Amino acid sequence: MIAHGSGGMAKAVVAAFKNSGFDHLKVYARNEKTGKYLSALYGYEYINSLENHQADILVNVTPIGMKGGKEEADLAFPKAMIDTVNVAFDVVAIPAETPFIQYAESQGKQTISGAEVIVLQALEQFELYTLRRPSEELINEAAAFARANS
C-alpha cells in the first residue's frame, strides 16, 4: 500500500491503517521532511519517488484532483501504477469522482471516493452525538445525496 501525502488527513489515514493492523505501507510526499516524519511516526517506509513502486492499494491524501485547486485535472498517481492496483482510495470529496477515481474505474479497479469517506465520518459523528445508528436506508439516502451534490 502507498499513501501519497503528509498533511493532517494523511496522518489520520496512516494512523488508521496502523491501528487496523496494516504492517506494510509506504508513504510518499512531495514535502520530504513531513513525509519522513509521518512514515517514521508509524514505523512505515518513506519513498522519495513514485517511480519503480507498485502496490495493491493506492491512497491519495493530497489535494490533487480537488475541484478548484491548481491540480484539479491531475492524477495523484501515474497511470502505470493505477493500472496494476486492486484498490484506488481518494479522500478528496469534491468532486466525488476525481481524475484518479475516474481513471481507476475506467480500468476496472475497486474504488473508494472521498464522498464515501465523508458519509462514513458523518455516520460516526451522528452516532457519537446521538448514541443512535441511522437505518441503512437513511445512510444510503445520505450517501446518494452527498455523491450527487459534490
N, C-alpha and C positions, 0 to 999 in steps of 0.2 A: 504494500500500500504506500502511496505517495501523497502527502498533503502539501499543497502549494500555498504558502502564506505564513506569516508570523505575527499577525496582529492579534487583537483581542478575541475575535471569533476563532482564529486559528488555535489560540491557546485553549479555548473551551473545547474545540473539536478534538485536538490532540489529547487533552486530558480525558475526555470521554472515551476515546479509543483505548487509552492506557487502563482506565478504570474498568473497561469491559473485557480486559484480558488480551488485547492485541499486543503481541510481543515484537512484531516486526513492522515498523513503519519508518519511512524516510521523510524528512522534512526538507522541502526546497523553498527558499525565499530569496527574493531579489535583494533584500536587506540581509546581508550575510551575518552581521552582528546579532540581530534579533532571531534569525533563523537558527544559528548555532546555539544561542541561549535556549530557545524553545526546545530544540531536539535534546540538548543536554539535560534540561529540567525533567524530562520524562524518560530519559535513557534511550532515546532513539538516535538514529544516524542522520547527520546533516549532509545533504548533497549540494554542491555548488553549481550544478547544471542539470537540466533535464535530459540532456543527450546521453545516449547509451544506458538508459534506465528503463525498465519495464515494471509493471505492477498489475495485479488483478483488480485493484481498486484505485481510482484517482479521485482526489478530493480537492476541489477548488475552494479555498477560504481567502480569496483576494477579491477586490472589486472588479476584476477583469470580467467583462461581459455585462456589467451593471448598466441599466438604462440611464442615459445622461452623463455617464462617465467618459473620460477621454479614451478608454479602451473598450467602449461599448460593443464594437463589432469583432473584437479579438477572441481567440480561443485561449483558454487558460493552460492548455497543454498542446504539444504538437500533435498533428493528425496521426502520425505514425504511432504515437503512444496510445492514443484513444482507440486506434484500430485493434489493439491487442488486449484491451482490458475486458473485464467482465462487468464491472460496475463503474459508472460515472456519477459522481456526487458533487453537486454545486450548492453552496449555501446562499448564493445571490438570489434574492427573492423577486426582484423586478428587473427584467421580465421573468416570468415563471420559467420560460424556456430560453436560456442564454444560448449564445452560439455554441458553447461547449456541450450543453444538453442536447441542442438540436442536432449537432453533428454526431454525437454518440447514439442518439435514437436512430438517425439515418443509417448507422452501421449495425443496428440491431442490438445495441447494448442495453443492459438494465440501467435505468437512471433514477436518481433521487434529486428532486429540484429544491431550490430554496423556498418555493411556495409550500412544499410539503413540510419543510423544516419549521416554517412559521406556524403552520397548523398544529404541529406537534408541540411547539413551545406554548402556543395559546391553550391547548388542551391541558398541559401540565400546570400552567398558571391558574386556569379555571379550577382545576381540582384542588390546588393548594389553597386558593382563596375561599372556595365554597364547600370543600370536602365532599363534593359530588362529581360523578363522572357523567357527562352527557351521553345520550344514546348514540349508537353507531350511525343511525340515520342523520342525526344532527351534526355529528362530526363530518360525515361525508358531504352534507349540505354546505357546511362552513368551508371545507376544503375546495369544493367546486367554486364557491363564491370567491375564495382567495385566488384561485388559478385564473378565473375569468376577469378579475379586476387587477391583475398585475401586469 
